[in-house]
Every structure is written in C-alpha cells, then in structure tokens.
Amino acid sequence: MSAAEQVGPPGQPLSGLRPVLAIREARVLLIAQATSDLGDQIARVAIALLVLERTDQLVLAALALAIAYVPGIFGMALLGSLADRLPRRALMLWCDLSRALLVALLALVAVPAIPVWVPLLILLLSETVTAPFATARASLYADVLPDRERLVAAQGMSRSIQLSAQVVGFIVGGAAVALVGSRWALWFDALTFLVSYVLVRRAVTPRPTADVPGTSARLMATDQRTAIRELLGDPLRRWPVILGWTSAVFLVAPEAVALGYSEDQSPLVGGLLLAAVPAGSAVGLLLLPRLTLQRQSELALPLAALSCLPLFATSIDPPAAVAGALWFVSGVLQSFVLTLIALVTVLTRRERRGRVLGLAASGFNAATAVAFVLVGLLAGVVGPARAVSLAGAAGMLSVGVLWWWWPAGRLAVALSASDEEEALREQSTALREQVAAQLAAEERVVLPVSPDDQPTIVLDRAEAAGSHPVPQDEPIAAASDR
C-alpha cells in the first residue's frame, strides 16, 4: 500500500481507529502498553494490600500507592532526554527487562521475614525505570506514525488504554490478591513485562538516536535546561502546557474524595466513584481523534471550561449515583488533555521530543500530587461534595484567565503550515513510490537520491550490474507518465 493510499488528505480526520491499527508497529506498541499497564496496576494494588496486611496501617498502604507517582515527577524530567540520546526501541527493551527483574525480585522478598521497607524500595526503583520507558514510547509513536492525524489517534488510544488499565487494574488487582495472593500477582506483573519485551523486539523497527548519541549527568542537566527553555519560551507550547498543569486541580478532584464521598458507603460504591472520571476520559479519548488537530485546538479551552460545570454541580451534594454520573460526563469532556499532548508533540522537533514531553509530564504529575493533597484537605473542612465543586469553580476561573493569553491565531497558522509540509511530504513519497514501481516494471533500478528526494540516475538492470551509469535523459514527470 502506498503512502498516498494510507493517509487521507492532510488536515482531514482519519475514519476511526483502523488506520492506526493497520500499522503493525503502532498496533504492537498499543498491545504491549495494555499488557504492561494492566500488570502495573495489579502490582500496585498487590503491594498496597501486602503493606496493609503486614502493618495494619492505612497510611502506609496509601504511601505504597503514592510511590507509583513519585518517579513520574522527577524521573520523567531528569531521564526524559534518554529517549533522545539513546535508540528509543533499545531503551524500551532494556527498561522492560529491568522492570521484569525488579518485579520478580519484589515477588521473592514479599515474605514476612523481610522488612516492609524493602519491597517499597524495590517498587520505587521499578517505577523509576518506568519513566524513561514511557517517554521513549510516547516519542516513538511520532516516529512510527509521522502523519499528524494518525499520531493524534494513536495518542488517544494510548491514553485511553492507560485509563482503562487503571480502572480494570484496581478491580482485577483486588480480586487477584484475594484469589491467589500478592506474590502471584507480582509474578504476573513480571510476566507482562517479558511479553512487552518480546512484542517490541519482534515488531518494532530499530531506529537511530534522535539526537547526538550518548549521555552523562552533565548532558542530562544540559538537556533539562534546554527543555525548560524550549517549553516555556515558546508560547505555542507554553500555554497548552500551563493549561494542562492547572487543569490538574479539577481533573483529580473527584478521585481525591471518591472513597469517602458519603458516610457508610460500601467499598464497591467507592470504587465505582473512583473509576467515574477515568472511564469518562477513556470514552472521550476515543471520540476526540475523529476531529482534526486544528479543530481540537480550537475546542481545547471550551472543553476545559465545560468539564468544570459537572464538578461545580456537585455543590448540591447529590447522591453517589448522581455524583458518579456527573463525574463521568466531566471525564468525557476532559479529553481535551489529549489535544494538549498532541500539540506539544507535533510542535517539538524529533530530536528534542523526549526531554520536552518528559518535562511536561513531570509538571503534570507534580500538579496532580499537589491537587490530591489540597482537595483532600479542603474536603476535611467543607465536605467532599463542596470540595469538588470549589475545584470546579477554580478550574473555570483558571480557564478564563488563560483565555486572554491563549495563542489561538498563532496555533492556527502553525498547524496550517504543518499541514502544507505534510502534504508536500506525502506527495513526494507517493511520487517516489509511483516512479519506483514504474521503473521496476520496466526492469530498471533507481540509484542515488538527490537532496530533494528525486531520483537522479536510472540504470537498466543489466547496466546496474556493471559500472557504467546512464544519465537520465528525461524529467521525472515524463518517466512517471509512461
């Protein structure tokens, strides 16, 4: 299938998710992510329950869950440049093997004779290795899917898988621990990393480093400064990232109070409330990629503002079922986060995507952690329902302020220019494939390629066996018309 057949007109949305799943590398990356993400969530629940069983202290069990987010704050910012300095496929493979070994070790030490801080330390190391893996995978999607609309669809599917694994993992993790115990749940997690390793190794094509190869502590510090300067110095990326960071206040508010939303609620109700926003987001992330990225960028602020309204409506202190429905709707509207990720990805050069995306993700994780604490403290003062409603009000206020600085016009110009570049690239690719097919049919081969991607010398196959090139006598257009 030619490039022209694979990709529709630039700037036009692709029909559904089939164009992404038709690409073997993208399909395998998504399957590998679903496998390892589900294993991760099961392992986190297993460790938290193990700690609770060993210590009978809820605060330590909560600490076990919180450890999963600590490396996301520091690891992605500091280690994100590894995805630029090292081959991304190789980095993912090493991370998969490292995580498999660490989780296997975790399963071995999850016994009463070992102090509880030992498995927590190993879990922290495993989660730290996850940071460069996630950055490499996010950057690799742009390599595998160079056309913009398909990239946005793949990012939406990736984010939807992450949220779905979070919901399913919490439920399945508890059931798995109850049935087979924490250690077997950890062995299952180790197995998922090996499955991911095999899938990536067999299906993903090796590619050279995006930037100058090699790394060191000094280079990583330099890359970090470059990412800060590039991300915050460019208004086209600065304001989408700031919107993402500030939106963490209302994005996580329902999850921060879900388990204690009402008195005497059952664990099942708490779990369903906890899953309401991620479930809604998973649905929204499957719908949003049907729009072009330019249209998505126009809707980012309106969607952000609308997503706050169901949260603000929680101020009436509705029953848990109504609150869950409101939070689900808010989750669907919160799919604008995908647009912010896609904008930063598309507007960042390939050789700097790892460090820039790592910094953006690190800031979002930090804002999420702070929001969890603030909303939790607020809920203790005014109650869970009103805490969520105040978070929604704060979200609407922040979106209103950002509206003044939002670079709508400049984003439209930048995305239009990107459309034109993509159109030229697709036309060039289609022309080269057409000419190569025609020449192959005429028993000719194309030798060197000029800087503008046009064949310069054509040989008959018999002549190609010798060393006497024959200059091309006619223009490419004429050759392609034969």
Order of alpha helices (4+ residues) and beta strands (2+ residues): alpha-alpha-alpha-alpha-alpha-alpha-alpha-alpha-alpha-alpha-alpha-alpha-alpha-alpha-alpha-alpha-alpha-alpha-alpha-alpha-beta-beta-alpha-alpha
